[in-house]
Every structure is written in structure tokens, then in C-alpha cells.
Amino acid sequence: MTSESFGLMTPERSHTAPLQEHIDRAIHDLIASCPNAEQLSPDEQRGIIARYTAVLEGNFIYWMTAAYLSVVSQQAHSIIQENLREEVRDNHPGMLRKFAIAAHAVPTDSDALVVYRNLENVRLFVARLSGVKIVLMMAFFEGWITRFMPYLEGLAKRQGSAEQEYTDVHGVVDVVHTQELFRALEAEMRLSHDPLPPPTELLEGVGLLRSLIQTILHLRAAGPALAP
Ligand SMILES: [Fe+2]
């Protein structure tokens, strides 16, 4: 048994519960704000898939790696390592690229420019390597991805695609990943000797990622896309 194991069932769960509730609400609000697919033009449908791909394909593993580099507890390291192993071993970026190709929604320069500013904000946040905050952001990311899969799959079908491996896999595995990341969070909080910052500060990465996801979903609400 590691020294961390002795901390199980201590008040850390009560620390993470309000954070989980905040994240659940944020995910619920994002899902509820998805535009009605029936009212989108084919190009608007393509745009959501393309921007999703532009954000996820090259950044998910990089941000999870940043989480790995930022945490200090043995338990968090092993949970995140398992997550990364699955991403790499099962070629999730390749799976997503196949999904985008089949839906005729490979990201263009314009799609990349639309998400540029909010994507860069998340990158700058991740670069600070703040363990608890990045684990929170990734738990939010995994939770949102899972809930978003039926909508994403519906858009792809409207684009004439029958490719569902990416959405099938991520509608299932990310439920477990989210729960595991909250366990990693508890382990990190247990090891923290300093008083934890207030939730608003801990949720900084969640807020930045939420803005980025809003840009994926709502092209027109994203503000100026150019001039990074
Ligand atoms: Fe994945």
C-alpha cells in the first residue's frame, strides 16, 4: 500500500464534489446549447465537425501529456498514463481523421483560424503545468466528449457518412476516463500541503476550454476569428 492509499475516504471527496457539480452543469449547458442540426446548412454541419477535429486531433494527447507532467501523486500518474496508452495504442487521432474524411469535413485553414484565439488561450494555460487545474480541465473535456458523441454522429450522418468508429469508442470509454480523472484529482488534492485556491481559480482551465468548445459549436458567436 502506498502512503497515498491511507488517504482514501477522507474529506477530499467533499472538496471534489462541488467541482464535479460545476463541471456537470457546464457540460449540460454546452450540450443544451448545441444548434438544432436540422436547421443547419450542410456547410454549417461540416464546420462543426471540422472545428471539432481541428481542436481534438492534434491537442488531446498533448494536453493529457501536460496533465501527466504536472501531477505529483503516484495514483494520478498511473491513471493518466493508462489514458495516454489507450489514446496512442488505439490511434485515436487517426480514428478522428477517418471520421472527418468520411464526413467530408477535414479542417481547412479557415476552420483553424476560427478556433485559433481560444485554442491558443488553452495552450498558454496548459503551458503553466498546474496539476490540479489541468486534471480538472481534462475531466471536463472527457465528460463533454462523451456527451457530445450522439450529436457529432448525427452531423456526420447528415453529411452522408457511415463511419462511426470514433463516436462509438468515445461514447463509451470516456465515461470511465472521466471517473478515473476525478480519482486522480482526489489523489492530487490529498498530496497538496498548501491550502487549495478557491474553486473559481481551480476551474480556470475549465472556463478556457468551455470558451473554445463554444467556438467549435457556434461560429457566429465566436467573435473576430482573425488577427490572432
Ligand atoms: Fe480518444
Boltz pocket constraint, residues with backbone or C-beta under 6 A from the ligand:
constraints:
  - pocket:
      binder: B
      contacts: [[A, 87], [A, 92], [A, 170]]
      max_distance: 6.0
